[in-house]
Amino acid sequence: MSAFGSDFSLDTVRDVTGNGTEVDVATNLLTGDIRLSILWTQEIVLSPDAAEEVAQALIRAAQQGRRIAADETPEITTSDTQDSAEA
């Protein structure tokens, strides 16, 4: 089972050279980290429209990742700070 959630809006993005290369943007649902994968090769050549789709997917993943990371971070309250200072 993977902790990553992929952006399925990129299912149609393919390399313009026709070799079937795909791109995947996924967010780690536990940590909020972002994974950018280029599948089946080491590089991908994108059309301007496809590049914009990938950029938008990365922006969406970054927003989701920030929300996940914020949920993990415990909030420090004023009483926590005062208790530490008194110790």
Rosetta blueprint (number, residue, H / E / L):
1 M L
2 S L
3 A L
4 F E
5 G E
6 S E
7 D L
8 F H
9 S H
10 L H
11 D L
12 T L
13 V L
14 R E
15 D L
16 V L
17 T L
18 G L
19 N L
20 G L
21 T L
22 E E
23 V E
24 D E
25 V E
26 A E
27 T E
28 N E
29 L L
30 L L
31 T L
32 G L
33 D L
34 I E
35 R E
36 L E
37 S E
38 I E
39 L E
40 W L
41 T L
42 Q L
43 E L
44 I L
45 V L
46 L L
47 S L
48 P H
49 D H
50 A H
51 A H
52 E H
53 E H
54 V H
55 A H
56 Q H
57 A H
58 L H
59 I H
60 R H
61 A H
62 A H
63 Q H
64 Q H
65 G H
66 R H
67 R H
68 I H
69 A H
70 A H
71 D H
72 E H
73 T L
74 P L
75 E L
76 I L
77 T L
78 T H
79 S H
80 D H
81 T H
82 Q H
83 D H
84 S H
85 A H
86 E H
87 A L
